Amino acid sequence: MEQRFDEGLLKQKLDKLEFWKQIIFLLVICQRMIPNFRAFSRETGFTGEQILNSLLNKAWNNLSAGIIFDNLSKEADIAESLAPDTEDFDSILVSSALDAAVATSLLMKSFCDGETNTIVTGAALIRDSVDMYVQVIEDMDPNSVDIEMQILSHELMQNELRLQREAIEFLSSITDDISISFKETKKKWFGVKASCLGLDD
């Protein structure tokens, strides 16, 4: 069984990677969150998915050009502005949609600040999305003494944790030279947007 999400441990692992690889890690996570935003949009009529997708494409394009540090503060603000207010919607997906927008904002911010903590904070949001969704769909008792283990052992959480572990293993295995490794990395992950919540496209 995959171990629980640990922000401190994740930071230790990411610190060993070149920063462009850290950006890729969060970029791929964002791609797994976009389908949740899309499903929320279809349910409520809320807009913004196309803009979020364009920002993810911008990240890919920057990395393709070898641009690891860039002033994308405006793009970060745009992404954050697309986050729905959870008080305005009853949808089970509203928190996941908010997480998708904020994670994309943090992805843009990472190009500005070069901080591993920004990557970790973004990764924690997908954990939050899966955690909350699992509790709702399984009608879990929040007062249950073993609720954390119930969530951890759920198929959706185990799948997300596995994907994160495998991503770090892959990124650790390839050369640090972005001019050599990026093509292989993009081929593996570009456009792969399977929902972390197991939602159909």
Secondary structure as UniProt FT lines:
FT   HELIX           7..15
FT   HELIX           19..44
FT   HELIX           49..64
FT   TURN            65..66
FT   HELIX           73..81
FT   HELIX           86..88
FT   TURN            92..93
FT   HELIX           94..113
FT   HELIX           116..137
FT   TURN            138..139
FT   TURN            142..143
FT   TURN            145..146
FT   HELIX           147..153
FT   HELIX           155..173
FT   HELIX           178..189
FT   TURN            190..191
FT   TURN            196..197
//
